[in-house]
Amino acid sequence: MNTTSSTRTSVIFRGYRPDDLKACARLAKEAFPYGRGTSGKDEGEMTMKGYVESSLLYSTWSEVACIGDAVVGFLFGRIEKTWKGRSRMRTLLVELSMTARFLLRNPLMLARSFGLMWNVWITELKLAEHRPRSDAEIELLIVDSKNRGEGIGKDLVDRFITAAKEAGAEVVTLYSEDLQSNYQFYEKYGFRRVATFYDDVTSYFANKASTAIIYALDLKQSTDTERQ
Ligand SMILES: CC(C)(COP(=O)(O)OP(=O)(O)OC[C@H]1O[C@@H](n2cnc3c(N)ncnc32)[C@H](O)[C@@H]1OP(=O)(O)O)[C@@H](O)C(=O)NCCC(=O)NCCS
C-alpha cells in the first residue's frame, strides 16, 4: 500500500496504523450514532473501537485519508487473493476472545450485550445466505462529515478497486443498510443491488426497522466498459 497524494494536494492516503484507532472510532461513532445496548461516553467509545478492530481483523486492505495529521476518512476491505493463508478459524477465535474481553470488563455491559450479540449473529447468518460469491469485499468506509462531497470517498474506493483488480479479483461485494449509511453513494459508483433483507442488528441499535442491502460490482464488466 503506497502513500500518495490525491488530486487535492492536501489529502494524503496511507496505510492504517494502530494509533489511528481512536480517530477511526470517532468517525464511526459520528457516522453511526445509534447506541442502544451501550450507555455513557466510555461504553460508546469502547463499542466503536471494538467495531473498528473487528472490521480490521477481516481486512487485508486498510487505508486512511489524512489532511495534515488528521484522519478524515478510511476504507477497510478484503481482497481474497491477498489473504495469503491467514486462517479464518484463527481470525474468528481472535474476534471471540476480543468480544469476551470487551464484555467481561463490565458485567452490566455483558447483561446488555446479549441482545446485541444475538442480533449480530442473526445478521451474519443472513449475510452468509444472501451475499453472492465474490473475491473482494468492502468492510467499512467512512469520511468525516466535515469533508464529505470532496471526492475523498470516491478516491478511497477507487484505490481499493484498483488493488482488487491488480490482484485478479472479479467481483466486489459489500453490505450496507438504509438507516445510517449513505448507501446511494455506491449506486452512483456503479454497484448494483443484489439482495435486501430485514437488518436485525441495525434495527436493534436504532430501535427502528432497517433494511440491509447487499451490493456487487462486476470488475470484469467495469474493465470492459473502461476499454470501450
Ligand atoms: C458514503 C461516504 C463515504 C461518501 O463519501 P464522500 O467523500 O462524501 O463521497 P464523494 O465526495 O467521493 O462522492 C463521490 C460521488 O458520490 C456522490 N455521493 C456521495 N454521497 C452521496 C449520497 N449520499 N447520495 C448520492 N450520491 C452521493 C457524490 O455526489 C459524488 O458524485 P459526483 O462524482 O458525480 O460528484 C460518506 O457519505 C460517509 O462516510 N457516510 C457515512 C458512512 C457511510 O454511509 N459509509 C458507507 C456505507 S457503509
The ligand as an SDF file (V2000), in Angstrom:
LIG
                    3D

 48 50  0  0  0  0  0  0  0  0999 V2000
  -20.6360    7.4260    1.7550 C   0  0  0  0  0  0  0  0  0  0  0  0
  -19.4760    8.3630    2.0310 C   0  0  0  0  0  0  0  0  0  0  0  0
  -18.2340    7.5420    2.3680 C   0  0  0  0  0  0  0  0  0  0  0  0
  -19.2150    9.2050    0.7610 C   0  0  0  0  0  0  0  0  0  0  0  0
  -18.0300    9.9360    0.9410 O   0  0  0  0  0  0  0  0  0  0  0  0
  -17.7650   11.3380    0.2120 P   0  0  0  0  0  0  0  0  0  0  0  0
  -16.3320   11.6450    0.3790 O   0  0  0  0  0  0  0  0  0  0  0  0
  -18.7390   12.3570    0.6590 O   0  0  0  0  0  0  0  0  0  0  0  0
  -18.1110   10.9820   -1.3160 O   0  0  0  0  0  0  0  0  0  0  0  0
  -17.5030   11.6900   -2.5990 P   0  0  0  0  0  0  0  0  0  0  0  0
  -17.3680   13.1580   -2.3250 O   0  0  0  0  0  0  0  0  0  0  0  0
  -16.2790   10.9810   -3.0270 O   0  0  0  0  0  0  0  0  0  0  0  0
  -18.6460   11.4580   -3.6660 O   0  0  0  0  0  0  0  0  0  0  0  0
  -18.4300   10.7640   -4.8930 C   0  0  0  0  0  0  0  0  0  0  0  0
  -19.6900   10.8420   -5.7000 C   0  0  0  0  0  0  0  0  0  0  0  0
  -20.7550   10.1990   -4.9880 O   0  0  0  0  0  0  0  0  0  0  0  0
  -21.8380   11.0920   -4.7980 C   0  0  0  0  0  0  0  0  0  0  0  0
  -22.3850   10.8960   -3.4590 N   0  0  0  0  0  0  0  0  0  0  0  0
  -21.7540   10.9800   -2.2720 C   0  0  0  0  0  0  0  0  0  0  0  0
  -22.6080   10.7520   -1.2640 N   0  0  0  0  0  0  0  0  0  0  0  0
  -23.8100   10.5230   -1.8450 C   0  0  0  0  0  0  0  0  0  0  0  0
  -25.1100   10.2400   -1.3430 C   0  0  0  0  0  0  0  0  0  0  0  0
  -25.3540   10.1550   -0.0360 N   0  0  0  0  0  0  0  0  0  0  0  0
  -26.1260   10.0760   -2.2260 N   0  0  0  0  0  0  0  0  0  0  0  0
  -25.9120   10.1670   -3.5680 C   0  0  0  0  0  0  0  0  0  0  0  0
  -24.6930   10.4320   -4.1110 N   0  0  0  0  0  0  0  0  0  0  0  0
  -23.6650   10.6190   -3.2450 C   0  0  0  0  0  0  0  0  0  0  0  0
  -21.2160   12.4780   -4.8910 C   0  0  0  0  0  0  0  0  0  0  0  0
  -22.1900   13.4320   -5.2930 O   0  0  0  0  0  0  0  0  0  0  0  0
  -20.1480   12.2830   -5.9480 C   0  0  0  0  0  0  0  0  0  0  0  0
  -20.7410   12.3280   -7.2440 O   0  0  0  0  0  0  0  0  0  0  0  0
  -20.0020   13.0720   -8.4690 P   0  0  0  0  0  0  0  0  0  0  0  0
  -18.7500   12.2710   -8.7050 O   0  0  0  0  0  0  0  0  0  0  0  0
  -20.9830   12.9910   -9.5790 O   0  0  0  0  0  0  0  0  0  0  0  0
  -19.7220   14.4600   -7.9960 O   0  0  0  0  0  0  0  0  0  0  0  0
  -19.7960    9.3590    3.2050 C   0  0  0  0  0  0  0  0  0  0  0  0
  -21.0400    9.9780    2.9390 O   0  0  0  0  0  0  0  0  0  0  0  0
  -19.8860    8.6930    4.5640 C   0  0  0  0  0  0  0  0  0  0  0  0
  -18.8630    8.4780    5.2310 O   0  0  0  0  0  0  0  0  0  0  0  0
  -21.0940    8.3670    5.0440 N   0  0  0  0  0  0  0  0  0  0  0  0
  -21.3160    7.7370    6.3450 C   0  0  0  0  0  0  0  0  0  0  0  0
  -20.8370    6.3190    6.3830 C   0  0  0  0  0  0  0  0  0  0  0  0
  -21.3710    5.5180    5.2200 C   0  0  0  0  0  0  0  0  0  0  0  0
  -22.5020    5.6870    4.8110 O   0  0  0  0  0  0  0  0  0  0  0  0
  -20.4940    4.6440    4.6830 N   0  0  0  0  0  0  0  0  0  0  0  0
  -20.8170    3.8540    3.5080 C   0  0  0  0  0  0  0  0  0  0  0  0
  -21.8500    2.8340    3.7220 C   0  0  0  0  0  0  0  0  0  0  0  0
  -21.3880    1.6070    4.9000 S   0  0  0  0  0  0  0  0  0  0  0  0
  1  2  1  0
  2  3  1  0
  2  4  1  0
  2 36  1  0
  4  5  1  0
  5  6  1  0
  6  7  2  0
  6  8  1  0
  6  9  1  0
  9 10  1  0
 10 11  2  0
 10 12  1  0
 10 13  1  0
 13 14  1  0
 14 15  1  0
 15 16  1  0
 15 30  1  0
 16 17  1  0
 17 18  1  0
 17 28  1  0
 18 19  1  0
 18 27  1  0
 19 20  2  0
 20 21  1  0
 21 22  1  0
 21 27  2  0
 22 23  1  0
 22 24  2  0
 24 25  1  0
 25 26  2  0
 26 27  1  0
 28 29  1  0
 28 30  1  0
 30 31  1  0
 31 32  1  0
 32 33  2  0
 32 34  1  0
 32 35  1  0
 36 37  1  0
 36 38  1  0
 38 39  2  0
 38 40  1  0
 40 41  1  0
 41 42  1  0
 42 43  1  0
 43 44  2  0
 43 45  1  0
 45 46  1  0
 46 47  1  0
 47 48  1  0
M  END
$$$$
